Every structure is written in structure tokens, then in C-alpha cells.
Amino acid sequence: MTDDAVVEVGDHPTAISAEHDPAVVLSLVVPTYDEAGNIEPLLRSLHGVLTDSQVGFEILVVDDDSPDRTWEVAGNLAAELSGIRVIRRIGASGLATAVTCGWAHARGEILGVIDGDGQHPPAVVADLLDAMADRTDVAVASRHVPGGGVSNWSALRRLLSRGAQALGLLLLPGTVGRVTDPMSGYFLVRRDVITGTDLDPVGYKILLEVLARGDVRRVAERPYVFLERERGESKVSAGHYVGYLRHLMRLRLHPLRSRALVRYLVVTALALLADALAFLWIFDVQGWNLTRSAAIAGEVGILLTVLLHDLWTFAGRAARSSLDRFRRLAGVQLALGVLLFLRLLVINTLVNWFGLGPLAAFLVALAAVTPASHLLGSRLTWRGVRS
């Protein structure tokens, strides 16, 4: 191994610069820790696939100062095979941050990541490159599209994986819902999509970070079969799922610093106020029956939500055509239909079974059901609008 085969780094920038080498199309990062037994066959296979693709490439091995000296094994191979660079991180650890470290040092127009344990088949990177040719922003290798799968997972691990995806859909529908495999660690992204973005991932997956914070417009998926390890032990543990949950929560709370979400919450509050005032007027003043009054009042809140979000919250970013507004209205109606029915059911139950007064029952149902329903319905309907 030559003296300059391995570059040692400590603290590293997280922002991705716009500068790149025109001769390098793809920079593929391989984050590693204690993968000395897997790294050589993986790098040889990757090098062969990328050489056959006839695009300029570099493979960056980012090792977290492995006790088994993975960085040294990779460095020896870098002296033999062109296009391989090795970064040894001192005093830093974490799979996702290793990826951002590699991207910060990358020179390619397209950035990518593949696990260093041999469980991602190298041949699929050629499929991902083909997917990027059509001005795709992110190309993801997925286990959950036709042709994809897992080789020998236990029922528990399958359940945990699907449960994690369901939780992500609940907390971040507009991000997680864009791909079938949001926990994939095998994907490519155009440099300009994340240029200047302060990537700050938590845990061991970075795709969510890219989808949530990057300027991602077009996403493509290609199938792959997740392979079993040939050497070493899996590093997936309960702690990784905790890290995934922390990452979801951080991404969910991050927009609170944005003006759009403040407006979003104000609109929800105004819709609830209009809902309550409409009910009082229809039920108390006009003398209509309880169920009809509550249903119409709920509809007033829905219509006001659609109008204010289009004209104020997402002004200048949401499509403003009549067709788009109708689509949004239909989407909100569909999303809130079940919850509006639930509210009417709660009101009638409180009045008929528990003897609560109509006004008190309406206010209880309004406080218990409506805020969540307005936020959920709006979030699902404006999912494609970045805040």
C-alpha cells in the first residue's frame, strides 16, 4: 500500500459543493466498518461492473477506523485498481455520516452509495445508472418492486422492515410515500439535487434525508434481491430501528422552522374556528338538526382549508389551475371522509348514550378528532409541495 492510498480525515463538511470533475460521472461511496473479509471481492466486482459501463467513475471507501483494518485492505487494492479511493475516518462513526463524508470528498456528477458487506449485488448499479440517463434525480434499488426481494429473512425481520415503512408513511407521507423501499441503502442521486443542502442524518439510512431535504423531482426504482452475508455478522440491531425513529422525528419536526409550516398550522386553527362558528350558526340560529349541522360545519372547515392553503400557505409553489384546485379539493374530501364520519359518530354517541348536550358534544368531538383530521388530510393532499 502506498503512503497516499488512504486519506485520513477527522471532522468533515456535510454540505455538498457544486464543483465536480467533468471526467467523473459517478462517485460511488462504500461505507465500511469491520468488513475486511468482504471488501476485496465487493470492490473487484464493482470495479468490473463500472468499467464495463464505460462511464467515468470513482469508488470511495469510507472506513470508520475499523479494528480489523478494512481501510488497509481497501488501500492495498486501490494501488492495484484505478478509480478506488480510501478515506479513513478518525474519531467519527456512523454509516449515514460516512456516506455524507464520502460525498463531500466526491468528484462525480452523480453520487451514490452501496453497502460494504456484499448484500447489495454490484450488477444492479448498472441498472441504476441507466435509470439516471433520463434526467432522473434519484434512482433507488428496491426490494419491493417486481423482481426484487430478500433471500432468507426471518418473519420477524420482515415484520420489522414493513413496520418501519408503515411508521414512516404515517409520519412523513410525502417523503416515504415516494418510494417502495425507503430504507434502501443502495441508490444514486444527482449532485445538483443536494448541492448546498445541510445533510444531517441520524442512524444508518440516508435515503430519507435525501428525499426530505433535497430538491428531488423525479424518482426511479429498480429491483434487486437483498443477499445474505458470506462473511462476518449483520450489524442490524434494535438500536438501528431506534435511530430510524429518531431520524423520522427529526425530519418531521424540521419544517417547524419554515414559514410554510407556520402558515400551515395557522390555517388549521382558522379552519377549526370557522367550523365551530358555522355549527353554532346552523344549529343554534337556524335550528337544523345536530348531525346535519355538524356535517355542514365540517365541510366549511374543509373548503376554507383548501382555499387558504392554495392562496396563502403554498402561494407561488402549488399549481394554481382550476383543475389542480379541484384535484386538491377531491383529495381532501377523500382523506377526511372517514374522519368526518367518525366525528359525527362521536357526537351522536355522546348525546344519545351519555346525555351530553349537543353543543358540548360538538366541542368535544371537534377537539378530539378534527385537528388531526385536518392536518392529515392536508398533508396527504399537499404531499408533493415542499415546505
C-alpha positions as CSV (number, residue, x, y, z in Angstrom):
1,M,0.0,0.0,0.0
2,T,1.4,3.4,-1.0
3,D,1.5,6.2,1.6
4,D,-1.2,8.2,-0.2
5,A,-3.5,5.3,-0.9
6,V,-5.5,6.1,2.3
7,V,-6.5,9.6,3.3
8,E,-7.2,10.2,7.0
9,V,-9.9,12.7,8.0
10,G,-11.5,13.8,11.2
11,D,-14.3,16.4,11.1
12,H,-15.8,16.7,7.7
13,P,-18.2,19.1,5.9
14,T,-21.8,17.9,5.4
15,A,-22.7,20.2,2.6
16,I,-22.1,19.0,-1.0
17,S,-20.4,21.6,-3.2
18,A,-21.5,22.2,-6.8
19,E,-17.9,21.7,-8.2
20,H,-17.2,18.3,-9.8
21,D,-14.8,16.8,-12.3
22,P,-16.4,16.5,-15.8
23,A,-14.4,13.3,-16.3
24,V,-16.1,11.6,-13.4
25,V,-19.7,10.7,-14.0
26,L,-20.3,8.6,-10.9
27,S,-18.8,8.7,-7.4
28,L,-20.0,5.6,-5.5
29,V,-19.4,5.6,-1.7
30,V,-18.9,2.3,0.1
31,P,-19.2,2.9,3.9
32,T,-17.4,0.2,6.0
33,Y,-16.7,-0.9,9.5
34,D,-15.0,-4.3,10.1
35,E,-15.6,-5.5,6.6
36,A,-12.0,-6.7,5.9
37,G,-13.4,-10.1,4.7
38,N,-15.9,-8.6,2.4
39,I,-14.4,-5.5,0.9
40,E,-12.0,-7.0,-1.7
41,P,-14.5,-9.2,-3.6
42,L,-17.0,-6.4,-3.4
43,L,-14.6,-3.8,-4.8
44,R,-13.3,-6.1,-7.6
45,S,-16.9,-6.8,-8.6
46,L,-17.9,-3.2,-8.5
47,H,-14.8,-2.2,-10.5
48,G,-15.7,-4.7,-13.2
49,V,-19.3,-3.6,-13.5
50,L,-18.4,0.1,-13.7
51,T,-15.6,-0.5,-16.1
52,D,-18.0,-2.3,-18.4
53,S,-20.4,0.6,-18.1
54,Q,-17.9,2.8,-19.9
55,V,-18.6,5.9,-17.7
56,G,-16.0,7.8,-15.7
57,F,-16.2,6.6,-12.1
58,E,-14.6,6.6,-8.7
59,I,-15.3,4.3,-5.8
60,L,-14.8,5.9,-2.4
61,V,-14.4,3.5,0.5
62,V,-15.1,5.4,3.7
63,D,-14.0,3.4,6.7
64,D,-14.6,4.3,10.4
65,D,-11.1,3.3,11.5
66,S,-12.1,-0.4,11.6
67,P,-10.2,-2.6,14.2
68,D,-9.9,-5.3,11.5
69,R,-8.1,-2.7,9.3
70,T,-10.6,-2.7,6.5
71,W,-9.1,0.6,5.3
72,E,-5.8,-1.1,4.8
73,V,-7.2,-4.0,2.8
74,A,-9.0,-1.4,0.6
75,G,-5.9,0.7,0.3
76,N,-3.9,-2.2,-1.0
77,L,-6.5,-2.8,-3.6
78,A,-6.5,0.9,-4.6
79,A,-2.9,0.6,-5.5
80,E,-3.9,-2.2,-8.0
81,L,-7.2,-0.9,-9.4
82,S,-7.6,2.6,-10.8
83,G,-10.5,4.7,-9.6
84,I,-10.6,3.5,-6.0
85,R,-10.0,6.0,-3.2
86,V,-10.0,5.2,0.5
87,I,-10.9,7.6,3.4
88,R,-10.2,6.5,6.9
89,R,-12.3,8.5,9.4
90,I,-10.6,9.1,12.8
91,G,-12.8,9.9,15.8
92,A,-16.1,9.6,13.8
93,S,-18.5,6.8,13.3
94,G,-21.9,6.1,11.8
95,L,-23.0,4.6,8.4
96,A,-25.0,7.6,7.2
97,T,-22.4,10.2,8.2
98,A,-19.8,8.1,6.5
99,V,-21.8,8.5,3.3
100,T,-22.0,12.3,3.6
101,C,-18.3,12.3,4.3
102,G,-17.7,10.4,1.1
103,W,-20.0,12.7,-0.9
104,A,-18.3,15.8,0.5
105,H,-15.0,14.4,-1.0
106,A,-16.5,13.1,-4.2
107,R,-15.8,14.5,-7.7
108,G,-18.7,13.0,-9.7
109,E,-21.8,14.5,-11.3
110,I,-23.8,11.6,-9.8
111,L,-23.3,10.4,-6.2
112,G,-24.2,7.0,-4.9
113,V,-24.0,4.6,-2.0
114,I,-23.8,0.8,-1.7
115,D,-23.3,-1.2,1.5
116,G,-19.8,-2.7,2.1
117,D,-21.0,-6.1,3.3
118,G,-21.7,-7.7,0.0
119,Q,-25.5,-7.8,0.5
120,H,-26.2,-5.4,-2.4
121,P,-25.5,-7.1,-5.7
122,P,-23.0,-4.9,-7.6
123,A,-24.5,-5.6,-11.0
124,V,-27.6,-3.5,-10.1
125,V,-25.5,-0.3,-10.2
126,A,-25.6,-0.6,-14.0
127,D,-29.4,-0.6,-13.9
128,L,-29.4,2.5,-11.6
129,L,-27.0,4.3,-14.0
130,D,-29.4,3.5,-16.9
131,A,-32.3,4.9,-14.8
132,M,-30.4,8.2,-14.3
133,A,-29.9,8.7,-18.0
134,D,-33.4,10.1,-18.4
135,R,-32.9,13.1,-16.1
136,T,-34.0,11.2,-13.1
137,D,-32.9,12.9,-9.8
138,V,-32.8,9.7,-7.6
139,A,-32.6,6.1,-8.7
140,V,-33.3,3.6,-5.9
141,A,-32.6,-0.1,-5.7
142,S,-35.7,-1.6,-4.2
143,R,-36.6,-4.9,-2.6
144,H,-40.3,-4.2,-3.0
145,V,-40.9,-3.9,-6.8
146,P,-41.4,-6.8,-9.2
147,G,-38.2,-8.7,-9.5
148,G,-36.9,-7.6,-6.1
149,G,-36.9,-9.4,-2.7
150,V,-34.9,-10.7,0.2
151,S,-33.1,-14.0,0.1
152,N,-33.6,-15.5,3.6
153,W,-35.1,-13.1,6.1
154,S,-36.9,-14.3,9.2
155,A,-40.6,-13.5,9.6
156,L,-39.6,-11.1,12.5
157,R,-37.2,-9.2,10.3
158,R,-39.7,-8.9,7.5
159,L,-42.3,-7.6,10.0
160,L,-39.9,-5.1,11.5
161,S,-38.9,-3.8,8.0
162,R,-42.6,-3.4,6.9
163,G,-43.5,-1.9,10.3
164,A,-40.7,0.7,9.9
165,Q,-42.0,1.6,6.4
166,A,-45.6,1.9,7.7
167,L,-44.4,4.2,10.5
168,G,-42.5,6.3,8.0
169,L,-45.7,6.6,5.9
170,L,-47.6,7.8,8.9
171,L,-45.0,10.5,10.0
172,L,-43.7,11.5,6.6
173,P,-46.2,10.5,3.9
174,G,-44.8,13.0,1.4
175,T,-41.3,11.6,1.7
176,V,-41.6,7.9,2.4
177,G,-44.5,7.5,0.1
178,R,-42.4,8.4,-2.9
179,V,-40.6,5.1,-2.9
180,T,-41.4,1.5,-2.2
181,D,-38.2,0.9,-0.2
182,P,-37.5,4.0,1.9
183,M,-34.9,2.1,4.0
184,S,-32.8,1.2,1.0
185,G,-29.1,1.9,1.4
186,Y,-28.4,1.4,-2.3
187,F,-29.2,4.4,-4.6
188,L,-27.8,7.2,-6.8
189,V,-28.6,10.9,-6.7
190,R,-27.6,13.8,-8.9
191,R,-25.1,16.1,-7.2
192,D,-27.2,19.2,-8.0
193,V,-30.2,17.8,-6.1
194,I,-28.3,18.1,-2.8
195,T,-25.8,20.8,-3.6
196,G,-25.6,23.2,-0.6
197,T,-28.0,21.0,1.4
198,D,-27.0,20.6,5.0
199,L,-27.4,16.8,5.3
200,D,-27.7,15.8,8.9
201,P,-28.8,12.1,9.0
202,V,-29.4,10.1,12.2
203,G,-28.9,6.4,12.3
204,Y,-27.9,4.2,9.4
205,K,-30.0,5.2,6.4
206,I,-29.6,8.3,4.4
207,L,-32.2,7.9,1.6
208,L,-34.9,9.6,3.8
209,E,-32.5,12.6,4.3
210,V,-32.0,13.0,0.6
211,L,-35.7,12.7,-0.3
212,A,-36.8,15.1,2.5
213,R,-34.2,17.8,2.2
214,G,-33.0,17.5,-1.4
215,D,-34.6,19.1,-4.5
216,V,-36.0,15.8,-5.7
217,R,-38.5,15.9,-8.6
218,R,-38.1,12.6,-10.4
219,V,-37.5,9.2,-8.7
220,A,-37.0,5.9,-10.4
221,E,-36.7,2.4,-8.8
222,R,-35.0,-0.7,-10.0
223,P,-35.4,-4.2,-8.4
224,Y,-32.7,-6.1,-6.5
225,V,-32.6,-9.1,-4.3
226,F,-31.0,-8.5,-0.9
227,L,-28.3,-11.1,-0.4
228,E,-27.2,-12.9,2.7
229,R,-23.7,-12.2,4.1
230,E,-21.0,-14.6,3.2
231,R,-18.6,-13.4,5.9
232,G,-19.0,-11.5,9.2
233,E,-22.1,-10.8,11.2
234,S,-25.0,-8.5,10.5
235,K,-24.8,-5.1,12.2
236,V,-28.6,-4.5,12.2
237,S,-29.8,-4.2,15.8
238,A,-32.7,-2.8,17.8
239,G,-30.6,0.4,18.1
240,H,-30.8,0.9,14.3
241,Y,-34.6,0.9,14.5
242,V,-34.4,3.4,17.3
243,G,-32.1,5.6,15.2
244,Y,-34.5,5.3,12.3
245,L,-37.4,6.5,14.5
246,R,-35.2,9.4,15.7
247,H,-34.5,10.3,12.1
248,L,-38.2,10.3,11.2
249,M,-39.0,12.5,14.1
250,R,-36.2,15.0,13.3
251,L,-37.3,15.2,9.6
252,R,-41.0,15.6,10.8
253,L,-40.1,18.5,13.2
254,H,-37.5,20.2,10.9
255,P,-40.1,22.1,8.9
256,L,-41.3,23.8,12.1
257,R,-38.6,26.3,11.4
258,S,-40.1,27.1,8.0
259,R,-42.6,29.9,7.3
260,A,-44.8,27.5,5.3
261,L,-45.5,25.2,8.2
262,V,-46.3,28.1,10.5
263,R,-48.9,29.2,7.9
264,Y,-50.0,25.6,7.7
265,L,-50.8,25.4,11.4
266,V,-52.5,28.9,11.3
267,V,-54.8,27.7,8.5
268,T,-55.7,24.6,10.6
269,A,-56.6,26.8,13.5
270,L,-58.7,29.1,11.4
271,A,-60.5,26.2,9.8
272,L,-61.4,24.8,13.3
273,L,-62.7,28.3,14.3
274,A,-64.8,28.6,11.1
275,D,-66.0,25.0,11.7
276,A,-67.2,25.9,15.3
277,L,-68.8,29.2,14.2
278,A,-70.6,27.6,11.3
279,F,-72.0,24.9,13.6
280,L,-73.2,27.5,16.2
281,W,-75.0,29.5,13.4
282,I,-76.6,26.5,11.7
283,F,-77.6,24.6,14.8
284,D,-78.4,27.4,17.3
285,V,-79.7,30.1,14.9
286,Q,-81.1,28.2,12.0
287,G,-82.4,25.3,14.2
288,W,-81.2,22.5,11.9
289,N,-80.7,19.0,13.4
290,L,-77.4,18.0,15.1
291,T,-75.9,15.6,12.5
292,R,-76.7,17.9,9.5
293,S,-75.3,21.0,11.3
294,A,-72.0,19.2,12.2
295,A,-71.6,17.7,8.7
296,I,-72.1,21.1,7.0
297,A,-69.8,22.8,9.6
298,G,-67.1,20.2,8.9
299,E,-67.4,20.9,5.1
300,V,-67.0,24.6,5.8
301,G,-63.7,23.9,7.5
302,I,-62.5,21.6,4.6
303,L,-63.3,24.3,2.0
304,L,-61.5,27.0,3.9
305,T,-58.5,24.7,4.4
306,V,-58.2,24.2,0.6
307,L,-58.7,27.8,-0.2
308,L,-56.2,29.2,2.3
309,H,-53.5,26.6,1.5
310,D,-53.7,27.4,-2.2
311,L,-53.9,31.2,-1.8
312,W,-51.5,31.6,1.2
313,T,-49.6,28.7,2.6
314,F,-48.3,27.4,-0.6
315,A,-48.8,30.5,-2.7
316,G,-46.3,30.6,-5.7
317,R,-45.4,26.9,-5.3
318,A,-48.6,24.9,-5.6
319,A,-50.1,24.6,-9.0
320,R,-52.9,27.2,-9.3
321,S,-55.0,25.9,-12.2
322,S,-58.7,25.2,-11.7
323,L,-58.1,21.5,-12.4
324,D,-55.4,21.3,-9.7
325,R,-57.7,23.1,-7.2
326,F,-60.5,20.6,-7.9
327,R,-58.0,17.7,-7.5
328,R,-56.9,19.1,-4.1
329,L,-60.5,19.5,-3.0
330,A,-61.3,15.9,-4.1
331,G,-58.2,14.7,-2.3
332,V,-59.1,16.4,1.0
333,Q,-62.7,15.2,0.8
334,L,-61.5,11.6,0.3
335,A,-58.9,11.9,3.0
336,L,-61.3,13.4,5.5
337,G,-64.4,11.4,4.7
338,V,-63.9,8.6,7.2
339,L,-62.7,11.0,9.9
340,L,-65.7,13.3,9.4
341,F,-68.0,10.3,9.7
342,L,-66.1,9.4,12.9
343,R,-66.7,12.9,14.3
344,L,-70.5,12.6,13.6
345,L,-70.5,9.2,15.3
346,V,-68.7,10.6,18.3
347,I,-71.2,13.5,18.6
348,N,-74.2,11.3,18.4
349,T,-72.8,8.8,20.8
350,L,-72.1,11.5,23.4
351,V,-75.6,12.9,23.0
352,N,-77.6,9.8,22.8
353,W,-75.7,7.4,25.1
354,F,-74.1,9.7,27.6
355,G,-76.7,12.5,27.7
356,L,-74.2,15.3,26.9
357,G,-75.7,18.5,25.5
358,P,-75.4,19.0,21.7
359,L,-73.0,22.0,21.9
360,A,-70.8,20.2,24.5
361,A,-70.7,17.1,22.4
362,F,-69.8,19.0,19.2
363,L,-66.9,20.8,21.0
364,V,-65.6,17.5,22.5
365,A,-65.6,15.9,19.0
366,L,-64.1,19.0,17.4
367,A,-61.2,19.0,19.9
368,A,-60.7,15.2,19.8
369,V,-61.0,14.4,16.1
370,T,-60.9,17.4,13.8
371,P,-57.3,18.9,14.4
372,A,-55.7,15.6,13.5
373,S,-58.1,15.0,10.5
374,H,-57.4,18.5,9.0
375,L,-53.6,18.0,9.4
376,L,-53.7,14.5,8.0
377,G,-56.0,15.3,5.1
378,S,-54.0,18.4,4.1
379,R,-50.6,16.7,4.5
380,L,-51.7,13.8,2.2
381,T,-53.2,16.2,-0.4
382,W,-50.3,18.7,-0.5
383,R,-47.6,15.9,-0.2
384,G,-45.9,17.0,-3.4
385,V,-45.4,20.6,-2.2
386,R,-42.1,21.3,-0.4
387,S,-42.2,23.5,2.6
